[in-house]
Amino acid sequence: MMTLVYFLLAIAILVFVHEMGHFLAARSCGVQVIRFSIGFGKEVLKWTQPKTGTEWVVALVPLGGYVRMEDDSFDSKPLAARSWIVFAGPLANLIFAAVAYSFLFSADRQEPQAVLGQPPVGSIAAAAGITAGDQVVAVDGRLVRSFTELRWRMAQALVGEGSDQIELSLQHRSSQVREVRLNLRPGGRSESGAEGAAKASYAADPALAIASIGLLPLSQSVKILRIQEASAAADAGLRVGDRILQVSGEPVSQPQTMIARVQASGGRPIELIVSNTNSIGSTPSVGSERVLIRPKPGADGVYRIGAVVGADVATVEVSDDLVTAVSRGVSRTWEMTVLTFQALGRMIVGEISWRQISGPVTIADAAGQSAGSGLQPFIGFLALISISIAVLNLLPIPMLDGGHLLYYLWEFVRGSPLSAEVQDAGRRMGVALIILLTTVALFNDFSRLAGW
């Protein structure tokens, strides 16, 4: 239930931001706005602004919105004014993202230290000679202060062009800094298939980028971050904040290790050594207890305990002054926008599978998870989705803002607008494309739920 609430809240905020961009631009150009609506369908709330006559509406289906302008007032405006009004919607989403990221960068926050754990055998990191206790000082000469910043630098390297190699500056305890070069695609592999599909997720989830090459945070145990209702973890009495020291008698220090052992259980009961104290290491001590838990299969047949787990790592306090935070916020927004366009481009040419397109079900789940983790993760989620909305609307598809801008570009080059018949045909094509994209996104959502 709360997942749905957070999803609707996120959509309402971002739709309001987008449509407010159109509204303010229209007003700045002297265009009469008849209606500003959040949602479609039957009106739930309505207020008419006395001076302007603009209707402010909240409608029943909150999965979008629109600003309705007086046709003659809009059509009579110069090409530059019309283009500005159309472009202002996506621009507002980008500005929102920049403000959100600036806020996150300016806030005092605890982030995992950029100290690495032992990389998995056979991983790229292991082949490069990285060992437990190595601290990452810089990536390609750019300083990193935390594991969170390391994730982002790696995501940029993996998704960006010309990134077959990356250089890490490492320091082991008090030793001198050494340089290690990682070959991100050993053997010259192409980016098609599974690798190309994974790249699509790196910008949205930098943790995938860094884990894909074996860079893991130094951790002594696994910490429970969230527990699902009516799950095996809830039935066993596990609590948020508990630390998992051992699984079936074997120490665990990385979430991936624990998840693999749970999935390999086949539904047989497994014994966990759990501590809710600050004991050090993976050896049972006073305050630890043995918990017997039986993993449950999901719709995809994979066994889980219904808990979100993370590495139990040492943290460092990170914050930026206002000027630096704003600069980083703008830069992060630009970088995320570029990475999103790059991912779309690779999808068009077939380097990334269309199965990576996410729909409202996946977005709703992400909204619930981020909100459940706190205000800052939810703001970060809003910034990411706001950028996605901006990029989507800038695509040259009729019915979207980018389609209108494409029409205006034609008008600028030819000196006259497209005929009404051509524009109408374009709108029908745009509707068909949007329906197709929506169908694909929903299919992917339900495929993930069903494990197809």
VENPECOR-V858703 format. One record per pair of residues at least 6 apart in sequence whose C-alpha atoms are under 7 Angstrom apart, sorted by the first residue. I is the first residue (numbers start at 1). GAP is how many residues later the second one is. Records with the same first field share a line. If there is no record, write none. Layout:
BEGIN
I=GAP, GAP
END
This chain:
BEGIN
2=366
3=361, 362, 364, 365
4=360
6=361, 362, 365
7=357, 360, 361
10=372
11=52
12=26, 50
14=372
15=23, 49, 50
16=22
17=75, 76
18=71, 72, 74, 75
19=46, 47, 48, 70
21=67, 68, 71
22=45, 63, 64, 66, 67
23=44
25=59, 60, 63
26=59
29=52
31=42, 43
32=37, 38, 41
33=21, 35, 36, 37
34=19, 20, 21, 34, 35, 36
35=19, 20, 21, 32, 33
36=19, 20, 21, 30, 31, 32
37=19, 20, 21, 22, 28, 29, 30
38=19, 20, 21, 24, 26, 27, 28
39=19, 20, 21, 22, 23, 24, 25, 26
40=19, 20, 21, 22, 24, 25
41=18, 19, 20
42=17, 18
43=14, 15, 16, 17
44=14, 15, 16
45=12, 13, 14
46=9, 10, 11, 12
47=8, 9, 10
48=6, 7, 8
49=6
79=329
83=322, 325
86=315
87=314
90=300, 303, 304
93=293, 294, 297
94=239, 292, 293, 296
96=287
97=236, 286, 289, 290
98=231, 232, 235
99=230
100=279, 280, 283
101=228, 279, 282
102=223, 224, 226, 227
104=272
105=214, 215, 220
106=213, 214, 215, 216, 219
107=212
108=209, 210, 211
109=208, 209, 210
110=205, 206, 207, 208
111=35, 36, 37, 204, 205, 206, 207
112=34, 35, 36, 201, 202, 203, 204
113=33, 34, 201, 202, 203
114=21, 22, 31, 32, 33, 36, 103
115=18, 19, 20, 21, 102, 103
116=16, 17, 18, 19, 99, 100, 101, 102
117=14, 15, 16, 99, 100, 101, 102
118=13, 14
119=6, 7, 12, 95, 96, 97
120=6, 94
123=90, 91
124=58, 89, 90
125=57, 88, 89, 90
128=52, 54
132=86
133=39, 85
134=36, 37, 38
135=35, 36, 37
136=32, 33, 34, 35
137=6, 7, 32, 33, 34
138=6, 30, 31
139=14, 28, 29, 30
140=26, 27, 28
144=6
151=55, 56, 58, 59
152=54
154=55, 56
155=47, 48, 51, 54
157=6
158=51
159=40, 43, 180
160=179
164=19, 20, 21
165=16, 17, 18, 19
166=15, 16, 17
167=12, 13, 14, 15
168=11, 12, 13
169=8, 9, 10, 11
170=7, 8, 9
171=6, 7
191=160
192=159, 160
196=155, 156
197=155, 156, 159
200=143, 152, 156
202=6, 7
203=136
217=96
218=95
219=34, 35, 92, 93, 94
220=33, 61, 62, 92
221=22, 23, 24, 31, 32, 33, 60, 61, 90, 91
222=21, 22, 23, 30, 31, 32, 33, 87, 88, 89, 90
223=18, 19, 20, 21, 86, 87, 88, 89
224=16, 17, 18, 19, 83, 84, 85, 86
225=15, 16, 83, 84, 85
226=14, 81, 82
227=6, 7, 13, 79, 80, 81
228=6, 78, 79
231=74, 75
232=61, 62, 63, 64, 73, 74
233=72, 73, 74
236=55, 57
241=35
242=32, 33, 34
243=31, 32, 33
244=28, 29, 30, 31
245=6, 7, 28, 29, 37, 38
246=6, 26, 27, 36
247=11, 23, 24, 25, 26
248=22, 23, 24
251=31
252=6
253=58
254=57
255=54, 55, 56
262=33, 41, 42
263=39, 40, 41
266=37
267=27, 28, 29, 36
268=26
269=23, 24, 25, 26
270=22, 23, 24
271=19, 20, 21, 22
272=18, 19, 20
273=11, 15, 16, 17, 18
274=14, 15, 16, 17
275=12, 13, 14
276=11, 12
277=10
295=8, 9, 10
296=7, 8, 9
297=6, 7
299=150, 151, 152
300=150, 151
337=50, 54
346=6
347=6, 7
355=89
357=84, 87
358=83, 86, 87
359=82, 83, 86
361=84
362=83
367=11, 14
370=7, 8, 11
371=6, 7
393=7, 8, 9
394=7, 8
395=7, 8
396=6, 7, 10
397=6, 33
398=6, 28, 29, 32
399=28, 31, 32
407=11
410=7
411=6, 7
END
